[in-house]
Amino acid sequence: MVDNTDWATTVQQDLCRDLRQFTPLPVYVGYSGGVDSSLLLRLACDALGADRVTAIHINHGLSPQAAQWQDFCQRQADDLGCQFRSYVGTVTATGSGIEAAARDLRYQQFGRLVADGGLLLLGHHLDDQIETFFLRLMRGTGLHGLKAMARLSRRETYQLYRPLLDLSREQIESLAAQLQLQWIEDDSNDQTLFDRNYLRHTVLPLLEARWPTYRHRVHHLIGLIEPPQSAVAFDLDRELQHRLSHDNGLKLVQLDALAPAQLLSLLHAWLLAIGQQVPSTTRLQEIVAAVIGAQADAMPEVRLGQGTVRRHGLALYWVADRAEPGAPPALAVDVSSDWPGVGRVRLDRVAADGDRLRLDLPDLHWRIRAGGEELRPVGRGKRRDLKRLLQEYRVKPWERARLPLLFSANELVAVADLLLSADHLASGDEPGWQVIWQNSENAD
């Protein structure tokens, strides 16, 4: 019989060898402080060197102990010698529940904190995989969803890897104990109000009592699942890359060439690629019918996570929920100003290079759209109302009410950094004003 210490040593060596295949990449570990992520952080530091590893801790603020857990994670990272980055956020429950909202927050911040081309390691294990399988089954997913969590997948700007998927929670705890690790026990994991915890503590123990090897049977089944032939008769990755726009939209041209199952698989792959939760087949079909199938002049939307799926022109977008625009900030020169719901704005004095506004314009101030604004853009001979100009310049409908407008007295002179008034430009070698805007989606 194999000694437990020998088993732990063998598993540790195998996992470290597995992680070394990513040696050239910057490596990040999603680190909650729980046993699975604590083990993964230790293994990553052992395999790759602590100086090449960054622990990322997302503080959801859901527990009274959240600040203490963050401090604990900081100390553990310091002891290991790896870098530590954290984000403190607030989770707002949506129609999908608090669990989904917390997950959305995590992946949103992972996308912000992981460097382009980097590798994010997550500590999901065999029990997580089995729970995900049953959750998706109960929520009505198709075969694409029953594949559950992929070991290696690509996000918009980084790769995501789950090296612990073959290990059970019990095995992970055993290995962590062998390594004398410390970790956090989150008491919210015992609250069966949450679907995943209900499965974990109520449903799956009954299965294990009757069929002790059920985990490995389900795990084997997940590996065998393939979508229907109609859904794999085309190269899904290639189709997605061909249709993915620079601003994460999904181009909807020539959809007639796709079978219904192929379209659902494409939507599923697109939502995963932009970091959104895995939707049920019913929700995907709702997107097809209500958004893709709507009339050209309609503005349909379907809620998904902390945002909505919408259409603009011939593309589909996921639009995050944002606060309504607040009061405009006071005008400041060469200094960025925060504008809630709009982003960051600044007015810079620039040399005589390119189009710029005159320095002598009186009473410059920011406003938000109220309707009826007009402007003669640079290069145009006539004034046009702003509504039509924004349509011409293909500004998305949900962005139009969030554009910062610069006025001189009651004259509109600039629309964000998109349009300048041809009637208010500096001439010759005169310096002038330049508007700089970072919208609220990218201002964090």
Buried (B, 14 or more C-beta within 10 A) or exposed (E): EEEEEEBBEEBBEEBBEBBEEBEEBBBBBBBBBBBBBBBBBBBBBBBBEBEBBBBBBBBBBBBEEBEEBBEBBBEBBEEBEBBBBBBEBEBEEBEBEBBBBBBBBBBBBBBEBBEEEBBBBBBBBBBBBBBBBBBBEEBEBBBBBBBBBEBEBEBEEBBBBBBBBBBBBEBBBBBBBBBEBEBBEBEEEEEBEBBBBBBBEEBBEEBEEEEEEBBEEBBEEBEEEEBBEEBEEBEBEEBBEEBBEEEBBBBBEEBEEBBEBBBBBBBBBBBBBBBBBBBBBEBBBBBBEBBBEEEEEEEBBBBBBBBBBBBBEBBBBBBBEBEEBEEBBEBEEEEBBEBBBBBBBBBBEBEEEEEBBBEEBEEBEBEBBEEEBBBBBEEEEEBBEBBEBBEEEEBBEBBBEBBBBBBBEEBBBBBBBBBBBBEBBBEEEEBBBBBBBBBBEEBE
